[in-house]
Amino acid sequence: MDDERKSSKAGKRAAEGLREATAKDEAKNESKMGHDLAKSADRFEERSKSSDGKSAEEKQKG
């Protein structure tokens, strides 16, 4: 069972490559936007706003 849960070297390299690509893409987007992207709960709130500018919470309130 332990063998099934071990990460392979190829899997570790792939994960590292994905982390690097994500960091590079995030840096590019932050540079383009002119400010850092929001993190955690702030990012959720930023992403949840639709084109009308209302957050999910505002829409639920009516």
N, CA, C and O of each residue as an XYZ file, in Angstrom:
248
protein
N       0.814     -1.188      0.000
C       0.000      0.000      0.000
C       0.860      1.256      0.000
O       0.513      2.243     -0.648
N       1.961      1.231      0.708
C       2.838      2.395      0.709
C       3.363      2.690     -0.695
O       3.530      3.852     -1.064
N       3.623      1.645     -1.476
C       4.123      1.840     -2.831
C       3.103      2.589     -3.693
O       3.484      3.364     -4.570
N       1.824      2.365     -3.450
C       0.791      3.020     -4.235
C       0.740      4.521     -3.966
O       0.353      5.297     -4.840
N       1.119      4.922     -2.788
C       1.019      6.328     -2.403
C       2.294      7.118     -2.662
O       2.279      8.344     -2.548
N       3.375      6.473     -2.998
C       4.630      7.177     -3.256
C       4.545      7.948     -4.562
O       3.978      7.470     -5.545
N       5.106      9.130     -4.561
C       5.167      9.918     -5.785
C       6.342      9.437     -6.621
O       7.417      9.154     -6.094
N       6.132      9.350     -7.898
C       7.223      8.978     -8.778
C       8.086     10.218     -9.043
O       7.644     11.349     -8.842
N       9.287      9.990     -9.483
C      10.168     11.113     -9.813
C       9.578     11.937    -10.946
O       9.657     13.166    -10.937
N       8.986     11.255    -11.924
C       8.371     11.973    -13.045
C       7.199     12.815    -12.556
O       6.993     13.933    -13.028
N       6.436     12.283    -11.614
C       5.313     13.035    -11.054
C       5.776     14.257    -10.294
O       5.166     15.323    -10.385
N       6.853     14.107     -9.544
C       7.404     15.249     -8.804
C       7.912     16.318     -9.757
O       7.712     17.510     -9.520
N       8.573     15.898    -10.842
C       9.066     16.867    -11.833
C       7.900     17.582    -12.508
O       7.956     18.789    -12.744
N       6.852     16.837    -12.814
C       5.683     17.437    -13.453
C       5.020     18.451    -12.528
O       4.614     19.526    -12.968
N       4.911     18.110    -11.258
C       4.307     19.021    -10.291
C       5.146     20.288    -10.140
O       4.600     21.388    -10.058
N       6.438     20.142    -10.104
C       7.327     21.302     -9.999
C       7.193     22.181    -11.241
O       7.141     23.406    -11.136
N       7.138     21.558    -12.406
C       6.959     22.311    -13.647
C       5.643     23.070    -13.657
O       5.580     24.205    -14.130
N       4.598     22.450    -13.140
C       3.299     23.099    -13.067
C       3.344     24.296    -12.112
O       2.797     25.356    -12.413
N       3.993     24.122    -10.969
C       4.121     25.236    -10.013
C       4.890     26.398    -10.643
O       4.507     27.556    -10.480
N       5.962     26.095    -11.355
C       6.750     27.151    -11.998
C       5.949     27.865    -13.080
O       5.993     29.090    -13.184
N       5.219     27.099    -13.884
C       4.408     27.696    -14.949
C       3.306     28.565    -14.367
O       3.004     29.633    -14.901
N       2.707     28.114    -13.278
C       1.656     28.882    -12.626
C       2.208     30.180    -12.065
O       1.592     31.234    -12.222
N       3.354     30.118    -11.418
C       3.976     31.318    -10.851
C       4.333     32.311    -11.962
O       4.147     33.518    -11.809
N       4.836     31.801    -13.057
C       5.211     32.659    -14.185
C       3.968     33.336    -14.777
O       3.991     34.528    -15.083
N       2.890     32.569    -14.933
C       1.658     33.107    -15.480
C       1.051     34.145    -14.541
O       0.560     35.184    -14.984
N       1.088     33.856    -13.238
C       0.563     34.801    -12.259
C       1.359     36.105    -12.286
O       0.775     37.187    -12.230
N       2.671     36.011    -12.371
C       3.517     37.209    -12.431
C       3.207     38.021    -13.686
O       3.166     39.250    -13.637
N       2.991     37.340    -14.804
C       2.665     38.026    -16.055
C       1.332     38.769    -15.917
O       1.212     39.919    -16.339
N       0.330     38.105    -15.324
C      -0.973     38.739    -15.154
C      -0.910     39.913    -14.184
O      -1.543     40.944    -14.412
N      -0.152     39.761    -13.110
C      -0.009     40.855    -12.154
C       0.674     42.052    -12.808
O       0.300     43.199    -12.563
N       1.664     41.782    -13.632
C       2.364     42.853    -14.334
C       1.413     43.569    -15.297
O       1.419     44.796    -15.385
N       0.610     42.805    -16.006
C      -0.324     43.369    -16.965
C      -1.393     44.212    -16.260
O      -1.786     45.269    -16.754
N      -1.859     43.731    -15.100
C      -2.916     44.427    -14.369
C      -2.372     45.632    -13.592
O      -3.115     46.565    -13.289
N      -1.095     45.605    -13.279
C      -0.499     46.703    -12.541
C      -0.595     46.566    -11.035
O      -0.225     47.483    -10.301
N      -1.093     45.420    -10.564
C      -1.157     45.165     -9.120
C      -1.176     43.663     -8.885
O      -1.466     42.878     -9.788
N      -0.860     43.280     -7.649
C      -0.854     41.863     -7.307
C      -2.261     41.299     -7.350
O      -3.235     42.003     -7.080
N      -2.358     40.028     -7.692
C      -3.648     39.354     -7.636
C      -4.025     39.121     -6.182
O      -3.165     38.893     -5.331
N      -5.305     39.183     -5.915
C      -5.783     38.919     -4.558
C      -5.542     37.454     -4.221
O      -5.523     36.598     -5.105
N      -5.361     37.177     -2.943
C      -5.106     35.804     -2.491
C      -6.233     35.332     -1.586
O      -6.901     36.149     -0.952
N      -6.448     34.049     -1.520
C      -7.390     33.383     -0.614
C      -8.802     33.938     -0.724
O      -9.365     33.996     -1.817
N      -9.379     34.348      0.405
C     -10.771     34.798      0.437
C     -10.968     36.035     -0.432
O     -12.005     36.182     -1.080
N      -9.988     36.915     -0.448
C     -10.087     38.113     -1.288
C     -10.156     37.736     -2.762
O     -10.889     38.353     -3.535
N      -9.401     36.736     -3.136
C      -9.425     36.295     -4.532
C     -10.773     35.692     -4.877
O     -11.293     35.915     -5.970
N     -11.353     34.918     -3.940
C     -12.665     34.341     -4.179
C     -13.681     35.442     -4.414
O     -14.489     35.361     -5.339
N     -13.643     36.468     -3.582
C     -14.595     37.572     -3.714
C     -14.388     38.305     -5.033
O     -15.353     38.674     -5.703
N     -13.130     38.514     -5.403
C     -12.820     39.201     -6.654
C     -13.359     38.410     -7.844
O     -13.940     38.983     -8.765
N     -13.165     37.098     -7.819
C     -13.600     36.244     -8.919
C     -15.110     36.053     -8.952
O     -15.672     35.793    -10.016
N     -15.784     36.178     -7.796
C     -17.210     35.912     -7.747
C     -18.038     37.078     -8.281
O     -19.230     36.914     -8.543
N     -17.434     38.244     -8.445
C     -18.169     39.383     -8.981
C     -18.417     39.168    -10.469
O     -17.523     38.785    -11.225
N     -19.635     39.421    -10.855
C     -19.974     39.248    -12.257
C     -19.848     40.580    -12.986
O     -19.358     41.559    -12.424
N     -20.284     40.610    -14.214
C     -20.129     41.807    -15.028
C     -20.928     42.986    -14.476
O     -20.618     44.134    -14.792
N     -21.945     42.727    -13.663
C     -22.708     43.838    -13.098
C     -22.054     44.401    -11.839
O     -22.561     45.358    -11.252
N     -20.918     43.808    -11.416
C     -20.159     44.321    -10.294
C     -20.663     43.893     -8.928
O     -20.125     44.320     -7.907
N     -21.685     43.060     -8.899
C     -22.228     42.611     -7.618
C     -21.584     41.298     -7.215
O     -21.363     40.419     -8.048
N     -21.288     41.175     -5.942
C     -20.724     39.925     -5.438
C     -21.852     38.921     -5.219
O     -23.027     39.285     -5.244
N     -21.496     37.678     -5.007
C     -22.483     36.640     -4.752
C     -23.286     36.975     -3.496
O     -24.494     36.746     -3.451
N     -22.624     37.510     -2.489
C     -23.302     37.873     -1.239
C     -24.352     38.955     -1.487
O     -25.463     38.870     -0.963
N     -24.012     39.964     -2.276
C     -24.955     41.037     -2.569
C     -26.182     40.511     -3.331
O     -27.303     40.960     -3.093
N     -25.965     39.583     -4.222
C     -27.084     39.029     -4.992
C     -27.984     38.174     -4.110
O     -29.198     38.160     -4.309
N     -27.419     37.462     -3.142
C     -28.226     36.625     -2.264
C     -29.101     37.479     -1.339
O     -30.205     37.080     -0.969
N     -28.596     38.642     -0.977
C     -29.364     39.519     -0.086
C     -30.581     40.127     -0.802
O     -31.525     40.595     -0.165
N     -30.533     40.107     -2.106
C     -31.720     40.553     -2.816
C     -31.471     41.712     -3.672
O     -32.388     42.198     -4.334
